[in-house]
């Protein structure tokens, strides 16, 4: 109640303290809170309650036990939500500037952790920008939850989300005169895109690192007078307790309502669909004819490919349909084809299924895992009202509880993988909708989706097994068989990305706003190599941390890590470009002492730039070179010459040729432990921690004047360090790791300091 009274009238709080709280931080915390209470409501609704004699049946008590891990997770999230909201209240009510700042740091850390650990929330907040950016009128925002407890608000209190620079007008604020064209300019998509040109939207770092993901970037609670005008990126269909919130009249944007999205594993969805179909009279015989299926996905596939069950399903959904269904053995390919076409027409005419979502003969009988995935998605949608009762429901609950009992890290990994498949699915739908995306663009995406549907099924089988029986190598072996083709896809996607960006820049198409929004969505959905590397790295880290009780498990982990290393090898840059060869030749001329490094072993050059490097309390200007395998930091030096400072005079061509480099820092990327982007006001820092395992760690910072440059360096160092680690991980038992240099590197060190060290101790020095 205290927080609600304050947020209804922010003009009553200390403006300096309110300015410490970002609107985007509040949106992130409250969005998580709304979704959290929805999940809690859903779980409670599924549990048995006390009967007429105030007792919980045995089946109900078992359900409570099965759901224990789920409720522990929800309770932890609830505690985090409470902590963040308490910090907001304490900042607003604090009498001390110092204490308020301390609470603000805690709040920032909480939000950072929230976004790091909740990929779904991060994506939702990322999509908020695109969902609102395509509109220039305030009514569109009313499709999102308002923080207001009442739907009636003065129009002057509406927050114009499309223009962060626009003042927030309230009854108590002074009217500021502006030309009409200014508001149109600031709210236009072109202006908005130009303003955020310096922002990087990488999968790993853009959201959690800078919190610059939304239309509220740069706004604090000190910039507005009331909280109820702020809306959250949550829609009625997203939550189970929508009656407690105020929504507008318009539907959610397409970017948020794509398909039927759940966080359940695909095999759980298949089991649920299978149990629903088994409630239909005459359906069980088709399932019984398939002995010992590998999993429920395969079971459904074998049943649905017979085509006859589609007709039985149609008659169950609409008893008025009178179709004579012949026995499976009487159905040849042509008859099955006609039956599939009839079923598609039935779904379109009787169930109002959009043409783009209908299944085809190729989908059902084409043999692709992705095609069957589409079929299952459609049938799951049209059978959502079928109810499972009795023992089958208990079996489904038991399997779900078994999945919930798996480690949260594993469930998170598989959730991210399913999102990757859904992104590919949406990308293919956009390709079908846009004429300009016809032809060879996105070619191969369907095969890529099929590969990863199969990979997901193989990995999800482990969710139904105890940890001692889980086998992972077959999944990565399967990916390895098609990795060469996937690697080529990323090259093509790079050219596709450039082509779409050119189309967006020219903007020469009809229905401009709608197509522009779809093209921007394509850019977001396009697979990138860095995302795949990140997911492989997280999988490898998970496997590395799991106990290995048996010799069979040890062999499986070793084989899995070996396959992951081979996958990464296929994804790596092949050969050295002419630009890299030129850069290496120049460095060979400038660097006299390579400290035991062979220039030919550096790999492809990724980035180079003059930048400031901070270690402890000292900051120096270096030339930074990021190669495929190493990060080099070089200090510029000159031979004998004038004592006049080079700061006050330009260098001649001869002086430039005489400029030499001293190698001050050299870091194998496999020894970099973490890369953290930090943006505070005008300072943009990439903090690098490095060191060998089981030894002391050290850190330094790369300082950039522009956030986009810092984001680029952070993401590239992170991508290539993960690749380097994964490439060496199968051989860690035999590899000699370069330990970090001991001692205080800020002290004055003789130039030949590293020469007196053994070669394996030379890496990592910054002087």
Secondary structure, DSSP 8 states (H G I E B T S, - for coil): -HHHHHHHTGGGS-HHHHTTSBHHHHHHHHHHHHHHHHHHHHHHHTS----TTS---HHHHHHHHHTHHHHHHHHHHHHHHHHHHHHHHHHHH-S-HHHHHHHHHHHHHHHHHHHHH-HHHHHHHHHHHHHHHT--SGGGGGGSEES-SSS---GGG---TT-TTS----TTS------HHHHHHHHSHHHHHHHTTT----TTTHHHHH---STTTT-BGGG-S-STT-EES--GGG-S-GGGSB--SS---TTT--S---SS-HHHHHHHHHHHHTTSTT-HHHHHTS-S-SSHHHHHHHHHTTSHHHHHHHHHH-TT-------GGG--HHHHHHHHHHHHHHHHHHS---GGG---HHHHHS--HHHHHHHHHHHHHHTTT----THHHHHHHHHHHHHHTS-HHHHHHHHHHHHHHHHHHHHHHHHHH-GGG-TTTTTTHHHHHHHHHHHHHHHHGGGGS-GGG---HHHHHHHHHTHHHHHHHHHHHHHHHHHHHHHHHH--SSSHHHHHHHHHHHHHHS--HHHHHHHHHHHHHHHHHS---SHHHHHHHHHHHHHHHHHHHHHS--S--HHHHHHHHHHHHHBS--TT--GGGS-SEEEEEEEEEEETTEEEEEEEEEESSEEEEEEEE--S---S-GGGS---HHHHHH-EEEEEEEEEGGGEEEEEEEEETTEEEEEEEE--TTS--EEEEEEESSHHHHHHHHHHHHHHHHHHHHHHHTTTTT--------S-TTS---TTTGGGS-GGG-TT---
